[in-house]
């Protein structure tokens, strides 16, 4: 799920992948909180979501019951009050964190840090006032009409973060420029603001990112746009804030270059991500150099950056625009490693693929498209490779089983730089035969310039990939051949975590699918042979040829609907034959959303069809020997 909030609404969550046909608006649901609050899922149970709101509001929402409980740290309404007269001062976007070390420990920030360990039933203070507490910044909003609604209250906390390496190492940042640290869970705090070189006064500590690799390392961004200063400010410490280095490097300066967020890649040391007011930047070398990442990302303020570690996806929240996901960061991580080691790119390089989930497709996700329908990522496994230059011959990509058996071919692109393809986790699709004769009694049906017409199977709602079963979970090999050199990478295909069926069930489904797949392929090959032979005989309609063609037509009429014209709904006008019935079994047993093994009835009907196919093949073989 992706979590976020929108103006004049609630906090929401929606799927990053509906596994269906787009991500319609109806799949988003409110999860408590309001327009200003962050929504965070419990890291152990994502049915529990903590959602904030202005005025210190805080809900604990349970997605199983659709109930939300108000557990704000201090329910003293502040509407209309000058901040200086409030017990606690809450920013419109006050910070909240759920400890990665103890998911029952939740912290929120006013001018103090409040902590609960019992789901919000009670709260305790674990800090002194961590702001400047400048009363001149806490007065009535003034203006033609007072608007004391927490949006610009001075001397409040704006950022909280705990080290993922060491429990109790907690950083706080205020909207009046103070950065403070505790290393003992809040018993003692140290103000490290003065150690940051060139830090302007009264700026907002916009983001704190403790490192995933060392407990004393952290990254901090500050924005001073409200002071008329639009420069980017990003700092790094490796000694718990005693010393800092400014790492904005060659990040370009403009009136939109101030930094909202700084994030470290949790699985690639030295790879940093920065969200500015007009775009996303990355640094492969710990802030020495910065690069703008665009693709289809518009120039908008980047307010949220996170990385989903299991999928290796980069997830962005943009201010007032939407959510974006960059699938599979493996290529960027590999590139960052090469930049760090200062190695030149090789002519062709196959990158290690991330694990791919063998997801089923839920049948209920069927809805009309609209302007707010999100896009799903492609289904299957991402295959990434880099080319230094366009090759004389495009690369060749094959998928092998762990025994080395070839099961699929993926058509490769041949572009300089990064190339990304998707394997749909299926065996190679079968090739449709071409019809080379007109249906009897319907001479008005046209053939194309080379004497062919299409075989209409789409009334069966099968679509591309006809009859090719999904491979079962397991380890496969991607074989990449370019410039006469072959490289291999292992690919792990994982079981759908949502399915209730066992690996044994999936293996039975796959085994049955292979048999149906082979029969469909054999049926298509036989239809193709019959059509070629009949078309040849019809060019010279002698009595002998006419008699032979008639015998072939009778065989073919038992394989598929020989009266089809290509018109819509041909399937309802004439009886289904071996091909149509095999395709129906394929759709029902292989292309449905379930991982269930074949039913007894599916196996029984397939057995009859398989035997019928063998009989018709034998009749054709006899005719070839005796007549043709």
C-alpha positions in Angstrom: 0.0 0.0 0.0 0.9 3.6 -0.5 -0.1 6.0 2.3 -0.8 9.7 2.0 -3.2 12.5 2.6 -5.0 15.2 0.6 -6.4 18.6 1.3 -9.8 18.8 2.9 -9.9 15.0 3.1 -8.4 12.3 5.2 -5.3 10.1 5.2 -5.7 7.4 2.7 -4.1 4.2 1.5 -4.3 2.5 -1.9 -2.6 -0.4 -3.5 0.7 0.0 -5.3 -0.5 -2.8 -7.6 -4.1 -3.8 -7.8 -3.1 -6.9 -9.8 -6.2 -6.1 -11.9 -6.9 -3.5 -14.6 -5.5 -0.3 -13.3 -5.9 1.2 -9.8 -9.3 2.8 -9.7 -10.2 5.5 -7.2 -12.5 3.0 -5.4 -9.6 1.0 -4.1 -8.4 4.0 -2.0 -9.8 4.1 1.5 -9.6 6.6 4.3 -7.5 5.5 7.3 -8.2 8.2 9.9 -6.4 11.4 10.4 -7.0 14.4 8.1 -5.6 16.6 5.4 -2.5 17.5 7.3 -1.4 14.3 9.0 1.0 11.6 8.1 -0.3 8.1 7.9 2.1 5.3 9.0 1.4 1.6 9.2 2.5 -0.5 12.1 5.7 -2.3 10.8 4.5 -5.6 12.3 0.7 -5.4 11.4 -0.2 -3.1 8.6 -3.9 -3.3 9.5 -3.0 -0.8 12.3 -2.4 2.7 11.0 -1.4 5.8 12.9 -2.8 9.0 11.2 -2.2 12.5 12.4 -4.1 15.8 12.0 -3.7 19.4 12.8 -4.2 20.6 16.5 -2.2 17.6 17.6 -4.9 15.2 16.3 -3.9 11.5 16.2 -6.0 8.4 15.3 -5.2 4.7 15.5 -7.1 3.1 12.7 -7.8 -0.7 12.4 -8.4 -1.7 8.7 -10.1 -4.9 9.8 -12.9 -3.2 11.7 -12.8 0.2 10.0 -12.7 1.8 13.4 -10.5 4.7 14.5 -9.7 5.8 18.0 -8.6 9.3 18.9 -5.4 9.0 21.0 -3.9 12.5 20.7 -1.2 13.2 23.2 -3.1 16.2 24.7 -6.7 16.9 23.6 -6.7 20.6 24.5 -8.2 22.4 21.5 -6.0 25.2 20.3 -8.3 26.9 17.7 -8.0 30.6 17.9 -5.3 30.6 20.6 -2.0 32.3 20.2 0.7 29.5 20.3 2.4 31.2 23.3 -0.7 30.6 25.4 -1.0 26.9 24.6 0.3 24.1 26.8 1.7 22.3 23.8 2.4 23.9 20.4 1.6 21.6 17.4 2.7 22.3 13.9 0.1 21.7 11.1 2.3 18.8 10.0 3.7 17.7 13.4 6.2 14.8 13.2 5.5 11.2 14.2 7.6 8.1 14.2 6.9 4.4 15.0 10.1 2.8 16.4 11.6 0.2 14.1 13.0 -1.6 17.2 9.8 -1.7 19.2 6.6 -1.2 17.2 4.7 -0.4 20.4 6.7 2.7 20.9 5.3 5.7 19.0 6.6 9.3 19.3 5.1 12.6 18.3 6.4 16.1 18.5 5.0 19.4 19.8 7.8 21.5 21.2 8.5 18.4 23.3 8.7 14.7 22.3 5.7 12.7 23.6 5.9 8.9 23.8 3.4 6.1 24.2 4.0 2.4 24.5 0.4 1.3 25.0 -1.4 2.3 21.8 -2.0 5.9 22.9 -3.8 5.1 26.2 -1.2 7.2 28.0 1.7 9.5 27.0 4.8 10.7 28.7 7.3 13.5 27.9 10.8 12.3 27.1 12.4 15.7 26.3 12.6 19.3 27.4 11.5 22.0 25.0 13.6 21.3 21.9 12.9 24.6 20.1 14.2 28.2 20.7 10.9 28.9 22.5 11.1 32.4 21.1 7.8 34.0 22.2 8.0 36.6 19.5 7.4 33.7 17.0 4.4 32.5 19.0 2.0 35.4 18.9 -1.5 35.9 17.3 -1.4 35.5 13.5 -2.7 39.0 13.0 -3.9 40.3 9.7 -7.4 41.4 8.7 -8.8 38.3 10.3 -7.0 36.2 12.9 -6.3 32.6 11.7 -4.7 30.8 14.5 -4.8 27.4 12.9 -1.3 26.0 13.6 -0.1 26.4 10.0 2.7 28.8 10.7 3.2 28.5 14.5 6.8 29.2 15.4 8.9 27.1 17.7 7.5 23.7 17.1 9.1 20.4 16.1 9.0 19.5 12.4 11.1 16.4 12.2 11.7 13.3 14.3 13.8 10.2 13.4 15.3 7.2 15.1 18.4 5.3 14.1 17.5 2.0 12.4 20.8 0.6 13.7 20.5 1.5 17.4 17.4 1.9 19.5 17.2 5.1 21.5 19.2 7.2 19.1 16.6 9.8 18.3 17.0 13.1 16.4 14.7 16.1 16.5 14.5 19.1 14.3 12.4 22.3 14.8 10.9 24.8 12.4 13.0 27.5 14.1 16.3 25.9 13.2 17.3 23.6 16.1 18.7 20.1 15.6 19.0 18.0 18.8 20.0 14.4 19.6 19.4 11.9 22.4 21.3 8.6 22.5 19.5 7.2 25.5 15.9 7.2 24.5 15.2 10.8 25.7 16.9 10.9 29.1 19.4 13.4 27.9 19.5 15.6 24.8 22.3 17.5 23.1 21.8 20.6 20.9 24.1 20.1 17.9 22.9 23.0 15.8 26.0 25.1 16.2 28.1 22.3 14.7 26.5 22.6 11.2 28.6 25.0 9.1 26.9 27.8 7.3 23.5 27.0 8.7 21.1 30.0 8.5 19.1 31.0 11.5 15.4 30.4 11.7 15.3 27.8 8.9 13.1 24.7 9.1 14.8 21.3 9.7 12.8 19.7 6.9 14.1 16.1 7.2 16.4 13.9 9.3 17.6 10.6 7.8 19.6 8.4 10.2 21.8 6.0 8.3 21.0 2.3 7.9 24.7 1.5 8.0 26.1 3.3 11.1 24.4 4.5 14.3 26.4 7.8 14.4 25.7 8.7 10.8 22.8 10.9 9.8 21.7 13.2 7.0 19.8 16.5 7.6 18.1 18.9 5.2 17.0 22.4 6.0 14.8 24.8 4.0 14.8 28.6 4.4 12.2 29.5 1.8 10.1 31.4 4.3 13.1 33.6 4.9 13.6 34.4 1.2 16.5 31.9 0.9 15.9 29.3 -1.8 19.3 27.5 -1.6 19.6 23.8 -0.9 21.0 22.8 2.5 22.0 19.1 3.1 24.5 18.0 5.8 26.0 14.7 6.9 27.5 13.7 10.2 29.4 10.5 11.1 30.0 11.1 14.7 26.6 11.8 16.3 26.5 15.4 15.2 29.8 16.6 16.6 31.0 17.5 13.1 29.1 18.0 9.9 29.9 18.3 6.2 27.7 20.2 3.8 27.0 17.8 0.9 24.9 19.8 -1.6 27.8 19.5 -4.0 26.7 20.5 -7.5 23.0 20.4 -6.7 21.8 23.3 -8.9 20.6 26.5 -7.2 17.4 28.2 -8.2 14.3 29.7 -6.6 13.0 26.1 -6.4 16.0 24.2 -5.2 15.2 24.1 -1.5 15.1 20.6 -0.1 12.0 19.0 1.4 13.4 15.5 1.9 16.7 13.7 2.0 16.8 9.9 2.0 19.6 7.3 2.0 19.1 4.1 0.1 18.9 1.4 2.8 20.6 -1.2 0.7 23.3 0.8 -1.1 25.7 2.8 1.0 26.4 6.2 -0.5 23.3 6.4 -2.7 21.2 9.4 -1.7 17.9 10.8 -2.8 16.8 14.4 -2.4 13.4 15.9 -3.1 13.5 19.6 -4.0 10.7 21.9 -4.8 10.9 21.1 -8.5 12.2 17.6 -8.9 14.1 14.5 -7.7 17.8 14.3 -7.5 20.1 11.4 -6.7 23.7 11.2 -5.6 25.7 8.0 -6.2 28.7 9.2 -4.2 27.3 10.4 -0.8 26.6 13.9 -1.9 29.6 14.8 -4.0 27.6 14.9 -7.2 23.9 15.1 -7.9 21.9 14.1 -10.9 18.3 15.0 -11.9 16.0 11.9 -12.4 13.1 12.6 -14.7 11.7 9.8 -16.9 8.0 10.6 -16.7 8.2 12.5 -13.4 7.1 16.1 -13.8 8.9 19.1 -12.3 6.9 19.2 -9.0 7.7 19.5 -5.3 8.9 16.1 -3.9 7.6 16.0 -0.3 7.8 12.2 0.3 10.5 9.7 -0.5 10.6 6.1 0.7 12.0 2.8 -0.5 10.1 -0.5 -0.3 12.9 -2.8 0.4 11.4 -6.2 -0.6 10.4 -4.8 -4.0 13.3 -2.4 -4.3 10.9 0.3 -5.4 11.3 4.0 -5.0 8.0 5.6 -3.9 7.4 9.4 -4.2 4.7 11.7 -2.9 4.5 15.0 -4.8 2.9 18.1 -3.3 -0.6 18.4 -4.7 0.0 16.1 -7.6 0.2 12.4 -6.8 2.2 9.3 -6.1 4.9 7.9 -8.3 6.7 4.5 -8.1 10.0 3.8 -9.8 10.1 0.0 -10.1 13.2 -1.9 -9.1 16.2 0.3 -8.2 18.7 -2.5 -9.1 20.0 -0.6 -12.2 20.6 2.6 -10.3 22.3 0.8 -7.4 24.6 -0.9 -9.9 25.3 2.4 -11.6 26.0 4.0 -8.2 28.5 1.2 -7.4 30.3 1.7 -10.6 30.4 5.5 -10.0 31.8 4.9 -6.5 34.5 2.6 -7.9 35.1 4.8 -10.9 34.8 1.8 -13.3 34.0 2.3 -17.0 30.8 0.6 -18.4 31.3 -2.7 -20.1 29.9 -3.3 -23.6 27.0 -5.3 -22.4 26.0 -6.2 -18.8 23.1 -8.2 -17.4 22.1 -7.0 -14.0 20.9 -9.3 -11.2 17.0 -9.4 -11.2 14.9 -8.9 -8.1 12.7 -11.7 -7.0 9.4 -11.8 -8.9 6.0 -12.7 -7.3 3.8 -15.1 -9.1 0.7 -13.1 -8.3 -2.8 -14.2 -9.1 -5.2 -11.6 -10.6 -8.2 -11.0 -8.4 -11.4 -11.3 -10.4 -13.2 -8.4 -8.6 -10.9 -5.6 -9.8 -13.0 -4.7 -12.9 -14.0 -1.1 -13.1 -14.3 1.7 -15.6 -11.3 3.9 -16.2 -11.2 7.5 -15.2 -8.8 10.4 -14.9 -7.8 9.2 -11.4 -7.1 5.6 -12.4 -3.5 4.7 -11.4 -1.2 2.5 -13.4 -0.1 -0.9 -12.3 3.5 -2.0 -12.9 4.0 -4.7 -15.6 3.3 -8.2 -14.5 6.2 -10.6 -14.0 10.0 -10.3 -13.7 12.0 -7.3 -14.7 15.1 -8.0 -16.8 17.6 -5.2 -16.8 20.8 -4.9 -18.8 23.1 -2.1 -20.0 24.6 -1.5 -23.4 27.5 0.8 -23.9 26.5 1.3 -27.6 23.9 -0.1 -30.0 25.0 -3.6 -31.0 25.3 -4.8 -34.6 22.9 -7.6 -33.6 20.3 -7.2 -30.7 21.0 -9.3 -27.6 19.2 -12.6 -27.2 17.5 -13.4 -23.9 16.3 -16.8 -22.8 14.8 -18.2 -19.6 15.9 -21.6 -18.4 14.8 -23.9 -15.7 17.3 -24.9 -13.0 18.0 -28.1 -15.1 18.9 -25.9 -18.0 15.7 -26.5 -20.1 14.7 -23.6 -22.3 11.2 -22.4 -21.5 10.8 -18.9 -22.7 12.4 -16.3 -25.1 12.2 -12.6 -24.3 12.6 -10.2 -27.2 15.4 -7.8 -26.5 15.8 -4.1 -27.1 19.0 -2.6 -28.4 19.4 0.9 -27.0 22.6 2.5 -25.6 22.3 2.7 -21.8 19.8 0.9 -19.6 17.3 -1.5 -21.2 14.4 -3.0 -19.2 12.1 -5.8 -20.3 9.5 -7.8 -18.5 9.0 -11.6 -18.7 5.4 -12.5 -17.9 6.4 -15.7 -16.1 4.8 -17.9 -18.8 6.2 -20.3 -21.3 6.6 -19.1 -24.8 3.2 -18.2 -26.3 2.0 -20.5 -29.1 1.8 -19.1 -32.6 -1.7 -18.8 -34.2 -2.1 -20.5 -37.6 -3.3 -18.6 -40.6 -6.4 -19.7 -42.5 -5.8 -19.9 -46.2 -9.3 -20.9 -47.4 -12.7 -19.3 -47.3 -15.5 -20.8 -45.3 -17.8 -23.0 -47.5 -20.8 -21.1 -48.8 -19.3 -17.7 -47.8 -17.2 -16.7 -50.8 -17.6 -13.1 -49.8 -15.0 -13.6 -47.0 -11.8 -12.0 -48.2 -8.2 -13.2 -48.0 -5.3 -10.8 -47.8 -2.7 -10.1 -50.5 -0.8 -13.3 -49.8 -3.9 -15.4 -49.5 -4.4 -15.6 -45.7 -6.9 -14.5 -43.1 -6.8 -14.6 -39.3 -8.0 -17.3 -37.0 -10.6 -15.7 -34.7 -10.2 -16.9 -31.1 -10.8 -13.6 -29.3 -14.5 -14.3 -28.8 -13.2 -16.7 -26.2 -11.7 -13.8 -24.2 -8.3 -15.5 -24.2 -6.1 -12.8 -25.5 -2.3 -13.0 -26.0 -0.3 -15.7 -24.4 -2.8 -18.4 -25.4 -2.5 -21.6 -23.5 0.9 -20.8 -22.0 0.9 -21.6 -18.3 2.5 -19.6 -15.5 5.7 -21.3 -14.3 5.7 -22.5 -10.7 7.7 -20.8 -7.9 11.4 -21.7 -8.0 14.8 -20.6 -9.2 15.3 -19.9 -12.9 18.2 -18.6 -15.0 18.2 -15.6 -17.3 20.6 -16.2 -20.2 21.8 -13.1 -21.9 23.9 -13.3 -25.1 25.4 -10.2 -26.6 28.5 -9.7 -28.9 29.1 -13.4 -28.8 29.4 -13.4 -25.0 26.9 -15.1 -22.7 26.0 -14.0 -19.1 23.7 -15.6 -16.7 21.8 -14.4 -13.6 19.6 -16.4 -11.2 15.9 -15.3 -10.9 13.8 -16.4 -8.0 10.0 -16.6 -8.6 8.1 -16.4 -5.4 4.7 -17.8 -4.5 1.8 -15.3 -4.2 1.7 -14.5 -0.5 -2.1 -14.1 -0.8 -2.9 -17.5 -2.1 -4.2 -20.3 0.2 -3.0 -23.0 -2.2 0.1 -25.0 -1.7 3.2 -25.5 -3.9 1.9 -29.0 -4.6 -1.4 -27.5 -5.9 0.6 -25.1 -8.1 2.8 -27.9 -9.4 -0.4 -29.9 -10.3 -1.8 -26.9 -12.1 1.4 -26.4 -14.0 1.7 -30.0 -15.0 -1.8 -30.0 -16.3 -1.2 -26.7 -18.0 1.8 -28.1 -19.8 -0.4 -30.9 -21.2 -3.1 -28.5 -22.4 -0.4 -26.2 -23.8 1.1 -29.0 -25.9 -2.3 -30.1 -27.1 -3.2 -26.5 -28.2 0.1 -26.2 -30.0 -0.4 -29.5 -31.7 -4.0 -28.4 -32.7 -2.7 -25.2 -34.2 0.0 -27.1 -36.1 -2.5 -29.5 -37.5 -4.9 -26.7 -38.5 -2.0 -25.0 -40.3 -1.0 -28.2 -42.2 -4.6 -28.8 -43.2 -5.1 -25.2 -44.4 -1.9 -25.3 -46.4 -2.8 -28.6 -48.1 -6.4 -27.6 -48.7 -5.4 -24.3 -50.2 -3.0 -26.1 -52.6 -5.7 -28.6 -53.7 -8.3 -25.9 -54.3 -6.0 -24.1 -56.8 -6.4 -27.2 -59.1 -10.0 -28.5 -58.4 -9.7 -31.8 -60.3 -12.1 -34.6 -59.2 -9.3 -36.3 -57.3 -8.2 -33.1 -55.6 -11.8 -32.2 -54.8 -12.4 -35.5 -53.1 -9.1 -35.3 -51.1 -9.9 -31.7 -50.1 -13.3 -32.8 -48.9 -11.8 -35.4 -46.6 -9.4 -32.9 -45.2 -12.2 -30.4 -44.7 -14.1 -33.0 -42.6 -11.0 -33.5 -40.4 -10.5 -29.8 -40.0 -14.2 -29.2 -39.3 -13.8 -31.3 -36.1 -10.8 -29.3 -35.0 -12.3 -25.8 -35.1 -15.2 -23.7 -36.4 -14.5 -23.9 -40.2 -17.5 -21.6 -40.8 -16.0 -18.6 -39.0 -15.8 -15.4 -40.9 -14.0 -13.2 -38.5 -17.2 -11.5 -37.5 -17.9 -10.7 -33.9 -19.4 -13.6 -31.9 -18.7 -16.3 -34.4 -18.4 -18.6 -31.5 -22.2 -18.5 -30.8 -23.2 -19.3 -34.4 -21.5 -22.7 -34.8 -20.6 -25.5 -32.5 -17.3 -25.3 -30.6 -14.8 -28.0 -31.6 -11.5 -29.4 -30.2 -9.6 -26.1 -30.5 -12.3 -23.9 -28.9 -12.8 -26.4 -26.1 -9.1 -26.7 -25.4 -8.8 -22.9 -25.2 -11.7 -22.7 -22.8 -10.1 -25.2 -20.5 -6.9 -23.3 -20.8 -8.6 -20.1 -19.8 -10.5 -21.6 -16.9 -7.6 -23.6 -15.4 -4.5 -21.6 -16.3 -5.5 -17.9 -16.8 -7.9 -17.6 -13.9 -6.8 -15.9 -10.6 -6.6 -19.1 -8.6 -3.6 -21.3 -7.9 -5.9 -24.4 -7.6 -5.1 -27.7 -9.2 -7.2 -28.8 -12.1 -10.7 -30.2 -11.2 -11.6 -33.8 -11.9 -14.0 -32.5 -14.6 -11.3 -30.4 -16.3 -9.1 -33.5 -16.5 -11.9 -35.7 -17.7 -12.9 -33.3 -20.6 -9.2 -32.7 -21.5 -8.7 -36.5 -21.7 -11.5 -36.8 -24.2 -10.3 -33.8 -26.3 -6.7 -35.1 -26.2 -7.9 -38.5 -27.5 -10.0 -36.8 -30.2 -7.0 -34.8 -31.3 -4.8 -37.9 -31.6 -7.5 -39.6 -33.7 -7.8 -36.7 -36.1 -4.0 -36.4 -36.3 -3.9 -40.1 -37.2 -6.6 -39.7 -39.9 -4.6 -36.8 -41.4 -1.4 -38.9 -41.4 -3.2 -41.8 -43.2 -4.6 -39.4 -45.8 -1.1 -38.0 -46.5 0.2 -41.5 -47.2 -2.7 -42.9 -49.2 -4.2 -40.0 -51.1 -2.0 -36.8 -51.1 
